[in-house]
C-alpha cells in the first residue's frame, strides 16, 4: 500500500466499481422496490471499500491505491468535500483565477 505525500495535491479517480454502482443505482429505480434498494446502496457504498484510487495533480498518469482512512485524513486536512475530491484542483484553480 502506498502513502500520500502531504505536500502534494491529489484527487480521487473514478473507478470501474464507482461507475457500475452508479449504473446499478439508476437501474434499480425502474423496479417496484428499487427506490429503497437504491437508497440502501447509496448509504452502504461509501463504507464498502477499504482502498481508493488517487492521482497526483501534477502527474495524472500515476495512479496510487491508498487506504480509505488515509484518504479521509488527507481530505480533512486539505478541506476537500465529497464532490470536490474527484476534481483535479488545477482545473478548479483555473476557473477561480
C-alpha positions in Angstrom: 0.0 0.0 0.0 1.3 3.4 -0.9 1.1 6.5 1.3 0.3 10.1 0.4 2.8 12.9 0.5 1.0 15.7 2.4 2.9 18.4 0.5 1.5 17.3 -2.9 -2.0 17.8 -4.2 -4.1 14.7 -5.1 -7.5 14.0 -6.4 -9.6 10.8 -6.3 -10.1 9.0 -9.6 -13.3 7.4 -10.6 -13.0 3.6 -10.8 -15.0 1.0 -12.7 -16.7 0.0 -9.4 -17.9 3.6 -9.0 -19.4 3.6 -12.5 -21.0 0.2 -12.0 -22.5 1.3 -8.7 -24.0 4.5 -10.2 -25.5 2.4 -13.1 -27.0 0.0 -10.5 -28.5 2.9 -8.5 -30.1 4.3 -11.7 -31.2 0.9 -12.9 -32.8 -0.1 -9.7 -35.1 2.9 -9.9 -37.0 1.2 -12.7 -38.2 -1.7 -10.4 -41.0 -1.7 -7.9 -38.9 -1.7 -4.7 -35.9 -0.2 -6.5 -36.1 3.1 -4.8 -35.4 1.5 -1.4 -32.6 -0.6 -2.8 -31.1 2.4 -4.5 -31.2 4.3 -1.2 -29.6 1.4 0.6 -26.9 1.2 -2.0 -26.2 5.0 -1.7 -25.9 4.6 2.1 -23.7 1.5 2.1 -21.4 2.1 -0.8 -19.1 4.8 0.8 -18.3 2.3 3.6 -17.9 -0.8 1.5 -14.4 -0.4 0.2 -11.1 -0.1 2.0 -8.9 1.4 -0.8 -9.3 4.3 -3.2 -7.5 5.2 -6.4 -5.9 8.6 -6.4 -3.5 10.6 -8.7 -1.2 13.5 -8.2 -2.4 16.6 -9.9 1.0 17.3 -11.4 1.3 13.7 -12.8 -2.1 12.4 -13.8 -0.7 9.3 -15.4 0.5 8.0 -12.0 -2.2 6.1 -10.1 -1.9 5.2 -6.4 -4.0 2.9 -4.4 -4.2 4.2 -0.8 -6.2 3.2 2.3 -9.5 4.9 2.5 -8.8 6.1 6.1 -5.6 7.7 4.9 -7.5 9.4 2.1 -10.2 10.6 4.5 -7.4 12.2 6.7 -5.9 13.8 3.6 -9.3 15.2 2.6 -9.9 16.7 6.0 -6.5 18.4 6.2 -6.9 19.8 2.6 -10.6 20.6 3.0 -11.9 18.5 0.1 -15.6 17.9 0.1 -17.4 14.8 -1.1 -17.7 16.1 -4.7 -14.5 18.2 -4.8 -12.4 15.1 -4.1 -13.0 13.9 -7.6 -12.0 17.2 -9.3 -8.5 18.0 -10.4 -7.8 21.2 -8.4 -5.6 22.5 -11.3 -8.8 23.0 -13.3 -10.7 24.3 -10.3 -7.9 26.8 -9.7 -8.0 28.0 -13.3 -11.7 28.7 -13.1 -11.2 30.8 -9.9 -8.5 32.9 -11.4 
